[in-house]
Amino acid sequence: MKKLLLNTLLLSFMAFTGNAQRLLDTMDPTSSGALFRNDVLNKKDMTKIEGSEYLVDEFRLAEVAGIPQQIMVRYNAMTDMIEVQNEKKEVFSLMKKEPFNTITIIPFTDKIKLTNYKTKDGDVNGYLVLLHNNNEVALYRRDKINLQKGKEAINSYSPATSARYVKANDEYYLSLKNETAVMMPKNKKELQDLFPEKKEEIAVYLKKNNFSLKDEKSVIEIAKFLSNL
């Protein structure tokens, strides 16, 4: 009977300890509950892949909404995750939820926003770089890196190639009145269709200015103009 009671208490203690550890793993050093432990991020990948999952490899100091102190972060452009490094060099993932939806890199003041946006493949809740935000017109850039699989050698004329990370072309998204962001139009007519009541003004503006909808500086200038319509 005593042995049964002892085993029961032991199992209860193990269950409690496991639940407590899982709870701690969802807590960041500031006790905000912003982070969760991701053991994959703390293990070295032995697979040889050329390139990087990151546009900026190093961790940078940042202010994150909902967290009272500055933390070290970097953006994984392949997994669409904000990775956070603590003083012990352990890596966590930032929770994809409010209020942790704005990350400001210091001292550059670059802002990364957790945003709802619509791609050609469907709706996404992910991170976009905020380029402009004024009068309910917000412009974002999507930074994305894809994994290109390697190929085995077929013969001596077709050598093997390693898997590698490849940066995708930049995509720009517009959000009007804080609604779901949509992809920036590919041509001037589509842009005018987004603002049916301002078609003529947009047409005159685009005619006077030789802008390209593929050039970031031009896209930002167009967004500034749309903010003042």
C-alpha positions as CSV (number, residue, x, y, z in Angstrom):
1,M,0.0,0.0,0.0
2,K,2.8,2.4,1.0
3,K,4.6,1.5,-2.3
4,L,1.5,2.3,-4.3
5,L,1.1,5.6,-2.5
6,L,4.7,6.5,-3.1
7,N,4.5,5.7,-6.8
8,T,1.3,7.8,-7.1
9,L,3.0,10.7,-5.4
10,L,6.1,10.4,-7.6
11,L,4.0,10.4,-10.8
12,S,2.0,13.4,-9.6
13,F,5.3,15.2,-8.9
14,M,6.7,14.4,-12.3
15,A,3.4,15.6,-14.0
16,F,3.5,18.8,-11.9
17,T,7.2,19.4,-12.8
18,G,6.5,18.9,-16.5
19,N,3.6,21.3,-16.5
20,A,5.6,23.8,-14.6
21,Q,8.5,23.6,-17.1
22,R,6.1,24.0,-20.0
23,L,4.7,27.1,-18.3
24,L,8.2,28.5,-17.7
25,D,9.0,27.8,-21.4
26,T,6.2,30.1,-22.5
27,M,7.6,32.9,-20.3
28,D,10.3,35.3,-21.3
29,P,12.8,36.9,-18.9
30,T,10.4,39.8,-18.4
31,S,7.5,37.4,-17.5
32,S,5.4,38.9,-20.3
33,G,4.6,35.5,-21.8
34,A,5.9,36.7,-25.1
35,L,8.3,33.9,-25.9
36,F,8.1,30.2,-26.4
37,R,11.0,27.8,-26.3
38,N,12.0,26.4,-29.7
39,D,14.6,23.6,-29.3
40,V,15.2,23.5,-33.0
41,L,16.6,27.0,-32.9
42,N,19.1,25.9,-30.2
43,K,20.6,23.0,-32.2
44,K,23.1,23.3,-35.0
45,D,21.8,22.2,-38.4
46,M,24.2,19.6,-39.7
47,T,22.8,19.8,-43.2
48,K,24.9,21.9,-45.6
49,I,22.8,24.6,-47.0
50,E,24.3,27.5,-48.9
51,G,23.3,31.1,-48.0
52,S,21.3,32.2,-45.1
53,E,17.7,32.2,-43.8
54,Y,18.3,35.8,-42.6
55,L,18.7,39.1,-44.5
56,V,20.6,40.3,-41.4
57,D,22.3,37.4,-39.6
58,E,23.2,39.1,-36.3
59,F,20.8,39.7,-33.5
60,R,19.9,43.4,-33.0
61,L,18.6,45.4,-30.1
62,A,14.9,46.1,-30.4
63,E,11.8,47.4,-28.7
64,V,8.8,45.0,-28.8
65,A,5.3,46.2,-28.1
66,G,4.1,44.6,-24.8
67,I,7.6,43.9,-23.5
68,P,8.9,46.4,-20.9
69,Q,12.6,46.0,-21.7
70,Q,14.7,46.0,-24.9
71,I,15.6,42.6,-26.3
72,M,17.9,41.1,-29.0
73,V,16.0,39.9,-32.1
74,R,16.5,38.9,-35.7
75,Y,13.9,38.0,-38.4
76,N,14.0,34.6,-40.1
77,A,12.7,35.4,-43.6
78,M,12.2,31.7,-44.4
79,T,10.1,30.7,-41.4
80,D,8.6,34.1,-40.9
81,M,9.5,34.1,-37.2
82,I,11.0,36.7,-34.9
83,E,13.9,35.0,-33.1
84,V,14.9,36.3,-29.7
85,Q,18.3,35.6,-28.0
86,N,18.8,35.9,-24.2
87,E,21.9,36.5,-22.2
88,K,22.7,32.8,-22.2
89,K,22.7,32.8,-26.0
90,E,19.5,30.6,-26.0
91,V,17.1,31.3,-28.8
92,F,13.3,31.7,-28.5
93,S,10.5,32.5,-30.9
94,L,8.3,35.5,-30.3
95,M,4.6,34.7,-30.0
96,K,2.6,35.7,-33.0
97,K,-0.1,37.5,-31.2
98,E,-1.0,40.8,-29.7
99,P,0.3,42.9,-28.0
100,F,3.7,41.7,-29.4
101,N,2.9,42.9,-32.9
102,T,5.3,45.8,-33.4
103,I,9.1,45.3,-33.4
104,T,11.3,48.4,-33.7
105,I,14.9,47.9,-34.5
106,I,17.3,50.3,-32.6
107,P,18.8,52.7,-33.5
108,F,17.5,52.4,-37.1
109,T,13.8,52.8,-36.1
110,D,13.0,50.1,-38.7
111,K,9.6,48.7,-37.9
112,I,8.4,45.1,-38.4
113,K,4.7,44.6,-38.0
114,L,2.6,41.4,-37.5
115,T,-0.1,42.1,-40.1
116,N,-2.9,40.4,-41.9
117,Y,-2.3,40.4,-45.6
118,K,-3.6,38.7,-48.7
119,T,-1.2,37.0,-51.1
120,K,-2.0,35.2,-54.4
121,D,-2.0,32.0,-52.3
122,G,-4.4,33.1,-49.6
123,D,-4.6,35.1,-46.4
124,V,-1.5,35.3,-44.1
125,N,-0.9,36.6,-40.6
126,G,2.8,37.3,-40.7
127,Y,5.6,39.9,-40.5
128,L,5.9,42.8,-42.9
129,V,8.3,45.8,-42.9
130,L,6.5,49.0,-42.5
131,L,7.6,51.6,-45.1
132,H,5.0,54.3,-44.7
133,N,1.9,54.9,-42.5
134,N,-0.1,58.1,-42.7
135,N,-3.8,59.0,-42.9
136,E,-5.0,55.4,-42.9
137,V,-2.7,54.4,-45.8
138,A,0.0,51.9,-44.8
139,L,2.7,50.5,-47.1
140,Y,4.6,47.3,-46.3
141,R,7.4,45.2,-47.8
142,R,7.4,41.4,-47.6
143,D,10.9,40.0,-47.1
144,K,11.0,36.3,-48.0
145,I,13.7,33.7,-48.4
146,N,12.9,30.3,-50.1
147,L,14.8,27.0,-49.7
148,Q,15.9,25.7,-53.1
149,K,16.5,22.0,-53.0
150,G,19.8,20.5,-54.1
151,K,20.2,18.1,-57.0
152,E,22.1,14.9,-57.3
153,A,24.6,14.5,-60.1
154,I,23.1,12.7,-63.1
155,N,26.4,12.4,-64.9
156,S,29.8,14.1,-65.2
157,Y,28.3,16.8,-67.3
158,S,25.6,17.6,-64.7
159,P,27.3,18.0,-61.4
160,A,25.5,17.9,-58.0
161,T,24.2,21.2,-56.6
162,S,23.8,21.9,-52.9
163,A,20.5,23.1,-51.3
164,R,20.6,26.9,-50.8
165,Y,18.6,29.7,-49.5
166,V,17.4,32.1,-52.2
167,K,15.9,35.6,-51.6
168,A,12.5,36.1,-53.3
169,N,11.7,39.3,-55.1
170,D,10.4,42.0,-52.9
171,E,6.6,42.3,-52.6
172,Y,4.7,45.5,-51.6
173,Y,1.4,45.6,-49.8
174,L,-1.1,48.4,-49.2
175,S,-3.5,48.6,-46.2
176,L,-6.3,51.1,-46.3
177,K,-8.1,52.1,-43.1
178,N,-6.3,49.3,-41.2
179,E,-7.9,46.6,-43.2
180,T,-6.2,43.5,-44.5
181,A,-3.2,44.6,-46.7
182,V,-3.4,43.7,-50.4
183,M,-0.6,43.4,-52.9
184,M,0.5,46.6,-54.5
185,P,-0.9,46.8,-58.0
186,K,1.4,45.7,-60.8
187,N,0.2,48.4,-63.1
188,K,-1.2,52.0,-63.0
189,K,-4.7,51.0,-64.0
190,E,-5.0,48.5,-61.1
191,L,-3.7,51.3,-58.8
192,Q,-6.5,53.6,-60.0
193,D,-9.1,50.9,-59.5
194,L,-8.2,50.8,-55.8
195,F,-9.3,54.5,-55.5
196,P,-12.3,54.8,-58.0
197,E,-13.2,58.2,-56.7
198,K,-9.7,59.5,-57.3
199,K,-8.9,58.0,-60.6
200,E,-8.3,61.2,-62.4
201,E,-6.1,62.7,-59.8
202,I,-4.0,59.5,-59.7
203,A,-3.8,59.5,-63.5
204,V,-2.5,63.1,-63.6
205,Y,0.0,62.4,-60.8
206,L,1.4,59.3,-62.5
207,K,1.6,61.1,-65.8
208,K,3.7,63.9,-64.3
209,N,6.0,61.5,-62.4
210,N,7.8,58.7,-64.1
211,F,7.4,56.1,-61.3
212,S,8.0,52.4,-61.4
213,L,5.7,50.2,-59.3
214,K,8.7,47.8,-58.9
215,D,11.1,50.4,-57.4
216,E,10.8,50.8,-53.7
217,K,11.5,54.6,-53.6
218,S,8.9,55.1,-56.3
219,V,6.4,52.9,-54.4
220,I,7.0,54.9,-51.2
221,E,6.4,58.2,-53.0
222,I,3.2,56.9,-54.5
223,A,2.0,55.8,-51.0
224,K,2.8,59.3,-49.7
225,F,0.7,60.8,-52.5
226,L,-2.2,58.4,-51.8
227,S,-2.1,59.4,-48.1
228,N,-2.9,63.0,-49.1
229,L,-5.8,62.3,-51.5
